[in-house]
Amino acid sequence: MARGLGKGLDAFFTEVRDGEEESIKEVSVKQCRPNPYQPRKRFDSKAIQELQASIKEHGILQPLIVRKSIKGYEIVVGERRYRAAKAAGLDKVPAVIRELTDEQMMELALLENLQREDLSPIEEAEAYKQLINELGITQETLAKRLGKSRSHIANLVRLLSLPEPIIAWINEGKLSMGHGRALLGLKDKEKLVPIAEKIQADIMNVRQVELLITQLNDNSQKKKEKDRSHKQKDIFLQEQEAALRDQLGTGVSIHRGKRKGKIEIEFFTDDDLNRILGMFETK
């Protein structure tokens, strides 16, 4: 693990300042490249403009962290400062050049963004998944290394199993992490996108979505049990049900228990009931 990661960014920057071999240098903006492991996929243009204005007036107050690459420098920490500096027309930016492995770059970039607390749930989940896959570690190990709970990481990574449209809506802030977690509980996965659209149209809160999911799952279970019960009926009962339905012109169900059975005949109005009863009258 990179030095200082376990203690946070403050400790990391303290080590940078105290390191005799590490000093702040001016590097060309044109030679800087974005971090290939940057967890943030979206950058707020308004925030970049505000930072650009601040840089024009006060300069860059905190140096970037970069590592040397074949074509210049890869930004480890400070991509927003780099983008704002570029927009402000700066030729050079202050930076500390460090020797870091890909593993250290990934962890440090994620840690910096997590401490700023402005990653979307999807960006955070994708970063966790990438670290787990790239480093070949478990969610529990990653949780310990980043100071997070295992359940927090597991719940976020699970969001990535949702359909692409829903992932996009969470990423855009149209749905919350809570909405996403509730949707994960829906058993009928084909209904996920329509339900997500309904959540947005009806402006449903997380609790309302949880209740809706519970209701849909209950209805789905009852339907399965009804279908299972129907399939288990022997051919004779099914044939008799069909014959009675044709004869009476309404729904009929025959149930056979261990000791007795029953016949259920549907009717809709008093006239419908009288019609059916009339068919049983003896002449």
Residue frames relative to the residue before (quaternion, step in Angstrom):
aa qw qx qy qz dx dy dz
M 1.0000 0.0000 0.0000 0.0000 0.00 0.00 0.00
A 0.5559 -0.6175 0.4324 0.3502 3.57 -1.03 0.71
R 0.6017 -0.5692 0.4162 0.3752 3.58 -1.10 0.66
G 0.8226 0.2653 -0.1895 0.4658 3.54 -1.02 0.84
L 0.4951 0.6790 -0.4455 0.3088 3.63 1.14 -0.27
G 0.6755 0.5061 -0.2992 0.4449 3.54 0.92 -0.88
K 0.7200 0.4281 -0.2423 0.4895 3.60 1.16 -0.52
G 0.5983 -0.5871 0.3600 0.4095 3.59 1.22 -0.07
L 0.7101 -0.4895 0.3148 0.3963 3.54 -1.35 0.23
D 0.5983 0.5681 -0.3815 0.4168 3.61 1.00 -0.68
A 0.6708 0.4801 -0.2934 0.4832 3.55 0.95 -0.90
F 0.6206 0.5540 -0.3386 0.4396 3.54 1.07 -0.78
F 0.7019 0.4553 -0.2736 0.4745 3.59 0.85 -0.94
T 0.5831 0.5573 -0.3748 0.4571 3.59 1.17 -0.56
E 0.6484 0.5090 -0.3117 0.4726 3.54 0.98 -0.87
V 0.6207 0.5446 -0.3397 0.4502 3.57 1.05 -0.79
R 0.6931 0.4751 -0.2852 0.4610 3.58 0.91 -0.92
D 0.7131 0.4701 -0.2580 0.4515 3.57 1.02 -0.84
G 0.5731 0.6170 -0.3861 0.3765 3.57 1.17 -0.43
E 0.4182 -0.7352 0.4733 0.2459 3.56 -0.62 1.12
E 0.7013 0.4733 -0.2784 0.4546 3.55 1.00 -0.81
E 0.6978 0.4397 -0.2599 0.5021 3.59 1.26 -0.28
S 0.0751 0.7884 -0.6047 0.0844 3.55 -0.71 1.07
I 0.5534 -0.6027 0.4547 0.3516 3.53 -1.23 0.44
K 0.0590 -0.8019 0.5944 -0.0133 3.54 -0.84 1.05
E 0.4320 -0.6554 0.5462 0.2924 3.53 -1.26 0.42
V 0.0297 -0.8045 0.5932 -0.0075 3.59 -0.67 1.08
S 0.5763 -0.6144 0.4231 0.3336 3.55 -1.12 0.68
V 0.5062 -0.6457 0.4852 0.3024 3.54 -0.96 0.91
K 0.6491 0.5397 -0.3141 0.4345 3.58 1.02 -0.81
Q 0.6826 0.4855 -0.2894 0.4632 3.58 1.16 -0.51
C 0.5878 0.5899 -0.3630 0.4181 3.59 1.27 -0.20
R 0.1137 -0.7757 0.6194 0.0420 3.53 -1.07 0.81
P 0.5637 -0.6041 0.4327 0.3608 3.63 -1.05 0.68
N 0.5809 -0.5748 0.4543 0.3546 3.53 -1.23 0.55
P 0.4001 -0.7289 0.4946 0.2530 3.63 -0.66 1.02
Y 0.7116 0.4107 -0.2447 0.5148 3.59 1.24 -0.35
Q 0.2843 0.7790 -0.5086 0.2317 3.58 1.21 0.43
P 0.3412 -0.7694 0.5006 0.2025 3.63 -0.58 1.09
R 0.6487 0.5113 -0.3325 0.4552 3.60 1.10 -0.60
K 0.2048 -0.7960 0.5625 0.0898 3.56 -0.74 1.09
R 0.7625 0.2852 -0.1594 0.5584 3.57 1.18 -0.53
F 0.1290 -0.7798 0.6093 0.0625 3.56 -0.96 0.89
D 0.4328 -0.7089 0.5009 0.2435 3.57 -0.78 1.09
S 0.3925 -0.7513 0.4828 0.2200 3.58 -0.48 1.22
K 0.6296 0.5369 -0.3370 0.4491 3.60 1.04 -0.75
A 0.6570 0.5059 -0.3052 0.4682 3.57 0.98 -0.88
I 0.6287 0.5262 -0.3300 0.4680 3.58 1.06 -0.75
Q 0.6496 0.5190 -0.3129 0.4590 3.60 1.01 -0.83
E 0.6452 0.5127 -0.3157 0.4703 3.58 1.03 -0.80
L 0.6578 0.4941 -0.3030 0.4810 3.57 1.01 -0.85
Q 0.5999 0.5651 -0.3408 0.4523 3.57 1.10 -0.75
A 0.6641 0.4993 -0.2980 0.4700 3.59 0.92 -0.92
S 0.6502 0.5188 -0.3094 0.4608 3.57 1.02 -0.85
I 0.6497 0.5178 -0.3111 0.4615 3.58 1.01 -0.85
K 0.6322 0.5349 -0.3360 0.4487 3.59 0.99 -0.77
E 0.7282 0.4313 -0.2371 0.4770 3.56 1.05 -0.80
H 0.8297 0.2231 -0.0824 0.5051 3.58 0.87 -0.95
G 0.4740 -0.6526 0.4567 0.3755 3.58 1.22 -0.30
I 0.6041 -0.5297 0.4305 0.4112 3.61 -1.30 -0.12
L 0.2850 -0.8134 0.4904 0.1288 3.58 -0.43 1.25
Q 0.7746 0.2215 -0.1292 0.5782 3.59 1.14 -0.57
P 0.4321 -0.7290 0.4596 0.2659 3.61 -0.68 1.01
L 0.5099 -0.5986 0.5152 0.3411 3.53 -1.27 0.45
I 0.2954 -0.6853 0.6201 0.2419 3.56 -1.30 0.30
V 0.0358 0.8113 -0.5796 0.0681 3.58 -0.66 1.10
R 0.1960 -0.7342 0.6225 0.1874 3.53 -1.31 0.16
K 0.5534 -0.6234 0.4473 0.3241 3.53 -1.14 0.74
S 0.0356 -0.7778 0.6274 0.0116 3.53 -1.07 0.81
I 0.7258 -0.4277 0.2976 0.4492 3.57 -1.28 0.09
K 0.7917 0.3038 -0.1439 0.5102 3.59 0.97 -0.88
G 0.8011 -0.1849 0.1081 0.5590 3.59 1.10 0.47
Y 0.6751 -0.4543 0.3689 0.4492 3.54 -0.69 -1.14
E 0.2563 -0.7289 0.6136 0.1628 3.56 -1.12 0.74
I 0.3950 -0.7303 0.5102 0.2244 3.56 -0.83 1.02
V 0.2351 -0.7680 0.5834 0.1202 3.56 -0.77 1.08
V 0.7845 -0.0144 0.0517 0.6178 3.56 0.89 -0.99
G 0.7450 0.4216 -0.2961 0.4238 3.59 -0.92 0.88
E 0.2598 0.7991 -0.5156 0.1674 3.60 1.08 0.54
R 0.6252 0.5304 -0.3533 0.4506 3.60 1.03 -0.63
R 0.6312 0.5147 -0.3281 0.4785 3.58 1.04 -0.75
Y 0.6305 0.5310 -0.3238 0.4643 3.56 1.06 -0.79
R 0.6709 0.4956 -0.3014 0.4620 3.60 0.88 -0.93
A 0.6695 0.4901 -0.3002 0.4706 3.59 0.96 -0.86
A 0.6406 0.5227 -0.3212 0.4618 3.58 1.01 -0.79
K 0.6370 0.5234 -0.3129 0.4715 3.56 1.04 -0.82
A 0.6663 0.4949 -0.2918 0.4753 3.57 0.99 -0.89
A 0.6701 0.4960 -0.2914 0.4691 3.57 1.13 -0.67
G 0.5282 -0.6738 0.3815 0.3486 3.57 1.29 -0.07
L 0.3691 0.7332 -0.4962 0.2827 3.60 1.20 0.37
D 0.3857 -0.7148 0.5364 0.2293 3.57 -1.09 0.75
K 0.8042 0.1319 -0.0441 0.5778 3.55 1.10 -0.73
V 0.1673 -0.7630 0.6162 0.1003 3.54 -1.27 0.49
P 0.4903 -0.6378 0.4917 0.3332 3.61 -1.10 0.59
A 0.0822 0.8110 -0.5718 0.0927 3.58 -0.88 0.89
V 0.2958 -0.6909 0.6266 0.2065 3.51 -1.30 0.49
I 0.2453 -0.7802 0.5615 0.1257 3.58 -0.70 1.07
R 0.0146 -0.8167 0.5755 -0.0396 3.55 -0.66 1.11
E 0.3895 -0.6676 0.5768 0.2644 3.53 -1.25 0.48
L 0.1151 0.8071 -0.5612 0.1430 3.53 -0.37 1.26
T 0.4286 -0.6666 0.5418 0.2800 3.55 -1.15 0.63
D 0.6708 -0.4595 0.3696 0.4497 3.57 -1.26 0.16
E 0.6264 0.5486 -0.3307 0.4442 3.57 1.01 -0.84
Q 0.6787 0.4815 -0.2892 0.4732 3.58 0.90 -0.90
M 0.6213 0.5422 -0.3400 0.4522 3.58 1.04 -0.74
M 0.6598 0.5143 -0.3072 0.4537 3.57 0.91 -0.93
E 0.6930 0.4848 -0.2841 0.4517 3.55 0.81 -1.00
L 0.6842 0.4962 -0.2922 0.4475 3.56 0.87 -0.92
A 0.6453 0.5165 -0.3184 0.4641 3.58 0.98 -0.83
L 0.6654 0.4896 -0.2998 0.4772 3.58 0.97 -0.84
L 0.6538 0.5251 -0.3177 0.4426 3.56 0.90 -0.90
E 0.6438 0.5263 -0.3267 0.4492 3.58 0.94 -0.85
N 0.6970 0.4703 -0.2742 0.4667 3.58 0.90 -0.92
L 0.6315 0.5312 -0.3354 0.4545 3.58 1.04 -0.73
Q 0.6711 0.4955 -0.3097 0.4563 3.58 0.97 -0.77
R 0.6367 0.4971 -0.3295 0.4888 3.57 1.19 -0.44
E 0.2625 -0.8267 0.4622 0.1845 3.58 1.34 -0.34
D 0.5860 0.5765 -0.4069 0.3984 3.61 0.91 0.77
L 0.3891 0.6724 -0.5173 0.3589 3.55 1.15 0.58
S 0.4539 -0.6280 0.5351 0.3365 3.59 -1.12 0.54
P 0.6502 -0.5168 0.3629 0.4224 3.64 -1.16 0.42
I 0.6573 0.5115 -0.3133 0.4562 3.59 1.03 -0.76
E 0.6365 0.5134 -0.3301 0.4715 3.60 0.97 -0.79
E 0.6508 0.5056 -0.3120 0.4727 3.56 1.00 -0.83
A 0.6542 0.5178 -0.3093 0.4564 3.59 0.95 -0.89
E 0.6671 0.5024 -0.3031 0.4590 3.58 0.93 -0.89
A 0.6273 0.5276 -0.3312 0.4674 3.58 1.09 -0.72
Y 0.6391 0.5144 -0.3228 0.4719 3.59 0.97 -0.83
K 0.6661 0.5108 -0.3032 0.4511 3.56 0.88 -0.96
Q 0.6498 0.5183 -0.3174 0.4565 3.57 0.98 -0.84
L 0.6531 0.5106 -0.3132 0.4634 3.57 0.95 -0.85
I 0.6470 0.5243 -0.3129 0.4567 3.56 0.95 -0.90
N 0.7045 0.4617 -0.2629 0.4706 3.57 0.91 -0.94
E 0.6990 0.4839 -0.2760 0.4484 3.57 0.86 -0.97
L 0.7531 0.3845 -0.2072 0.4920 3.57 0.95 -0.88
G 0.3594 -0.7587 0.4784 0.2577 3.59 1.24 -0.25
I 0.4868 0.6522 -0.4365 0.3836 3.57 1.00 0.86
T 0.5455 -0.6127 0.4611 0.3382 3.55 -1.31 0.27
Q 0.6570 -0.4898 0.3865 0.4231 3.55 -1.28 0.23
E 0.6339 0.5414 -0.3295 0.4433 3.58 1.03 -0.77
T 0.6565 0.5024 -0.3071 0.4716 3.59 0.96 -0.87
L 0.6521 0.5101 -0.3134 0.4652 3.57 0.95 -0.89
A 0.6247 0.5490 -0.3382 0.4405 3.58 0.99 -0.84
K 0.6676 0.4969 -0.2995 0.4666 3.59 0.94 -0.86
R 0.6768 0.5089 -0.2963 0.4418 3.57 0.97 -0.84
L 0.7570 0.3669 -0.1979 0.5032 3.57 1.10 -0.68
G 0.4688 -0.6947 0.4348 0.3296 3.58 1.28 -0.07
K 0.5143 0.6084 -0.4274 0.4274 3.56 1.15 0.69
S 0.5223 -0.5982 0.4832 0.3686 3.58 -1.25 0.25
R 0.5762 -0.5956 0.4245 0.3648 3.58 -1.09 0.63
S 0.6385 0.5338 -0.3363 0.4407 3.60 1.01 -0.78
H 0.6093 0.5505 -0.3542 0.4475 3.61 1.04 -0.73
I 0.6833 0.4724 -0.2845 0.4785 3.58 0.88 -0.94
A 0.6558 0.5223 -0.3142 0.4454 3.58 0.92 -0.92
N 0.6688 0.5079 -0.3036 0.4502 3.60 0.91 -0.91
L 0.6618 0.4982 -0.3105 0.4662 3.57 1.01 -0.77
V 0.6654 0.5072 -0.3097 0.4518 3.58 0.87 -0.93
R 0.6064 0.5690 -0.3497 0.4316 3.60 1.08 -0.68
L 0.5663 0.6070 -0.3869 0.4014 3.60 1.12 -0.57
L 0.6279 0.5689 -0.3345 0.4125 3.58 1.11 -0.65
S 0.6022 0.5514 -0.3639 0.4482 3.60 1.27 -0.15
L 0.5082 0.6379 -0.4239 0.3940 3.60 1.28 -0.08
P 0.6365 -0.5257 0.3852 0.4124 3.63 -1.18 0.40
E 0.6727 -0.5455 0.3362 0.3699 3.57 -1.13 0.71
P 0.6506 0.5135 -0.3548 0.4326 3.67 0.82 -0.79
I 0.6643 0.4982 -0.3064 0.4654 3.58 0.98 -0.83
I 0.6095 0.5403 -0.3436 0.4675 3.59 1.03 -0.77
A 0.6552 0.5119 -0.3058 0.4639 3.58 0.96 -0.89
W 0.6621 0.5088 -0.3117 0.4535 3.61 0.94 -0.85
I 0.6349 0.5037 -0.3308 0.4835 3.60 1.04 -0.73
N 0.6518 0.5282 -0.3039 0.4515 3.55 0.98 -0.89
E 0.7081 0.4432 -0.2438 0.4927 3.59 1.11 -0.74
G 0.5296 -0.6571 0.3962 0.3616 3.58 1.28 -0.06
K 0.4603 0.6853 -0.4475 0.3438 3.60 1.25 0.18
L 0.7407 0.1573 -0.1168 0.6426 3.54 1.29 -0.49
S 0.4000 -0.7211 0.5110 0.2426 3.58 -1.09 0.67
M 0.6779 -0.4454 0.3768 0.4472 3.53 -1.33 0.10
G 0.6269 0.5498 -0.3266 0.4450 3.59 1.06 -0.80
H 0.6212 0.5235 -0.3326 0.4789 3.57 1.03 -0.79
G 0.6639 0.5213 -0.3020 0.4431 3.56 0.92 -0.95
R 0.6574 0.5074 -0.3100 0.4629 3.58 0.94 -0.90
A 0.6433 0.5155 -0.3259 0.4628 3.60 1.01 -0.79
L 0.6566 0.5223 -0.3067 0.4494 3.58 0.96 -0.87
L 0.5800 0.5934 -0.3727 0.4154 3.60 1.11 -0.60
G 0.6641 0.5282 -0.3018 0.4345 3.59 1.17 -0.53
L 0.5142 0.6475 -0.4246 0.3687 3.61 1.24 -0.16
K 0.3865 -0.7589 0.4808 0.2087 3.57 -0.67 1.11
D 0.7051 0.4030 -0.2483 0.5280 3.58 1.03 -0.78
K 0.2453 -0.8306 0.4842 0.1246 3.57 0.07 1.31
E 0.5847 0.5923 -0.3769 0.4065 3.61 1.14 -0.45
K 0.6757 0.4923 -0.2878 0.4671 3.58 1.22 -0.43
L 0.4148 0.7564 -0.4453 0.2398 3.59 1.26 -0.17
V 0.7132 0.4503 -0.2748 0.4615 3.60 0.72 -1.03
P 0.6545 0.4930 -0.3403 0.4613 3.67 0.84 -0.78
I 0.6514 0.5018 -0.3236 0.4681 3.60 0.98 -0.78
A 0.6346 0.5266 -0.3260 0.4623 3.59 1.01 -0.80
E 0.6319 0.5156 -0.3243 0.4793 3.59 1.08 -0.71
K 0.6382 0.5249 -0.3170 0.4656 3.58 1.04 -0.80
I 0.6096 0.5620 -0.3458 0.4393 3.59 1.02 -0.82
Q 0.6936 0.4689 -0.2726 0.4741 3.56 0.92 -0.92
A 0.6680 0.5127 -0.3048 0.4450 3.58 0.93 -0.91
D 0.7579 0.3688 -0.1889 0.5038 3.59 0.98 -0.88
I 0.3369 -0.7599 0.4831 0.2751 3.59 1.33 -0.03
M 0.1647 0.8203 -0.5224 0.1643 3.57 0.80 1.06
N 0.3707 -0.7045 0.5537 0.2442 3.55 -1.07 0.77
V 0.7245 -0.4539 0.2867 0.4322 3.58 -1.28 0.25
R 0.6460 0.5283 -0.3281 0.4426 3.60 0.94 -0.87
Q 0.6458 0.5148 -0.3176 0.4659 3.59 0.95 -0.81
V 0.6484 0.5091 -0.3177 0.4684 3.56 1.01 -0.79
E 0.6313 0.5353 -0.3319 0.4525 3.59 0.97 -0.82
L 0.6593 0.4977 -0.3047 0.4741 3.59 0.98 -0.85
L 0.6388 0.5262 -0.3173 0.4630 3.58 1.03 -0.82
I 0.6525 0.5141 -0.3094 0.4628 3.58 0.94 -0.88
T 0.6371 0.5257 -0.3212 0.4632 3.58 0.98 -0.85
Q 0.6590 0.5097 -0.3015 0.4637 3.58 0.95 -0.91
L 0.6694 0.4987 -0.2997 0.4620 3.59 0.89 -0.90
N 0.6566 0.5061 -0.3123 0.4639 3.58 0.99 -0.81
D 0.6331 0.5270 -0.3240 0.4653 3.59 1.06 -0.80
N 0.6611 0.5031 -0.3025 0.4673 3.58 0.93 -0.90
S 0.6422 0.5252 -0.3131 0.4622 3.55 1.03 -0.83
Q 0.6557 0.5113 -0.3075 0.4627 3.57 1.02 -0.84
K 0.6483 0.5149 -0.3190 0.4613 3.57 0.98 -0.84
K 0.6395 0.5239 -0.3212 0.4619 3.57 1.01 -0.82
K 0.6473 0.5181 -0.3173 0.4604 3.58 0.98 -0.84
E 0.6589 0.5054 -0.3069 0.4650 3.56 0.99 -0.88
K 0.6407 0.5168 -0.3200 0.4690 3.59 1.04 -0.81
D 0.6585 0.5031 -0.3038 0.4702 3.57 0.97 -0.90
R 0.6467 0.5225 -0.3160 0.4571 3.55 1.02 -0.86
S 0.6413 0.5270 -0.3135 0.4613 3.55 1.04 -0.88
H 0.6548 0.5192 -0.3059 0.4562 3.57 0.99 -0.88
K 0.6672 0.5127 -0.3016 0.4483 3.57 0.97 -0.87
Q 0.6730 0.5201 -0.2951 0.4353 3.56 1.11 -0.71
K 0.5127 0.6404 -0.4266 0.3810 3.60 1.23 -0.27
D 0.4661 -0.6804 0.4809 0.2975 3.53 -1.00 0.77
I 0.7046 -0.4913 0.3181 0.4012 3.54 -1.23 0.46
F 0.6222 0.5671 -0.3439 0.4160 3.60 1.00 -0.83
L 0.6854 0.4787 -0.2917 0.4648 3.59 0.86 -0.98
Q 0.6382 0.5320 -0.3257 0.4513 3.57 0.98 -0.81
E 0.6534 0.5086 -0.3091 0.4678 3.57 1.01 -0.82
Q 0.6627 0.5025 -0.3051 0.4639 3.60 1.00 -0.84
E 0.6086 0.5414 -0.3455 0.4660 3.58 1.08 -0.74
A 0.6654 0.5090 -0.2981 0.4575 3.57 0.90 -0.96
A 0.6543 0.5208 -0.3112 0.4514 3.58 0.97 -0.87
L 0.6800 0.4828 -0.2892 0.4700 3.58 0.95 -0.88
R 0.6160 0.5426 -0.3476 0.4531 3.59 1.03 -0.73
D 0.6619 0.4965 -0.3033 0.4726 3.55 0.99 -0.87
Q 0.6907 0.4992 -0.2799 0.4421 3.54 0.95 -0.90
L 0.7706 0.3666 -0.1862 0.4869 3.58 0.91 -0.95
G 0.3627 -0.7616 0.4696 0.2607 3.58 1.22 -0.36
T 0.6996 0.3747 -0.2831 0.5384 3.59 1.07 0.68
G 0.6766 -0.5028 0.3467 0.4114 3.56 -1.29 0.18
V 0.0262 -0.7914 0.6103 -0.0238 3.58 -1.02 0.89
S 0.0292 -0.7823 0.6222 0.0064 3.56 -0.99 0.90
I 0.1543 -0.7742 0.6097 0.0714 3.55 -0.96 0.94
H 0.0777 -0.8030 0.5909 0.0059 3.55 -0.76 1.10
R 0.1506 -0.7871 0.5949 0.0619 3.55 -0.88 0.97
G 0.1602 -0.7895 0.5876 0.0764 3.57 -0.67 1.11
K 0.7227 -0.4188 0.3078 0.4556 3.55 -1.28 -0.18
R 0.8063 0.2401 -0.1119 0.5288 3.56 1.00 -0.83
K 0.8065 0.0273 -0.0104 0.5906 3.57 1.15 -0.47
G 0.2709 -0.7548 0.5731 0.1686 3.56 -1.28 0.23
K 0.1677 -0.7795 0.5894 0.1297 3.55 -1.27 0.04
I 0.2723 -0.7320 0.6034 0.1614 3.53 -1.29 0.53
E 0.1446 -0.7857 0.5981 0.0633 3.57 -0.80 1.03
I 0.0730 -0.7910 0.6074 0.0014 3.57 -0.78 1.11
E 0.3155 -0.7730 0.5238 0.1691 3.57 -0.72 1.05
F 0.0455 0.7529 -0.6565 -0.0067 3.57 -1.23 0.61
F 0.3600 -0.7774 0.4894 0.1629 3.56 -1.14 0.60
T 0.7937 0.0948 -0.0458 0.5992 3.59 1.08 -0.66
D 0.6773 -0.4576 0.3626 0.4477 3.57 -1.29 0.13
D 0.6386 0.5222 -0.3304 0.4586 3.57 0.96 -0.81
D 0.6384 0.5228 -0.3253 0.4619 3.57 1.03 -0.81
L 0.6414 0.5196 -0.3187 0.4660 3.57 1.01 -0.81
N 0.6597 0.5039 -0.3099 0.4634 3.59 0.91 -0.91
R 0.6160 0.5492 -0.3414 0.4499 3.58 1.05 -0.77
I 0.6892 0.4774 -0.2858 0.4640 3.57 0.88 -0.94
L 0.6549 0.5095 -0.3183 0.4584 3.59 0.93 -0.89
G 0.6230 0.5618 -0.3360 0.4281 3.56 1.07 -0.76
M 0.6296 0.5496 -0.3302 0.4387 3.56 1.14 -0.62
F 0.6872 0.4614 -0.2829 0.4847 3.61 1.23 -0.40
E 0.5014 0.6581 -0.4307 0.3607 3.62 1.28 -0.16
T 0.3727 -0.7149 0.5486 0.2216 3.54 -0.99 0.87
K 0.3673 -0.7342 0.5317 0.2083 3.53 -1.00 0.79
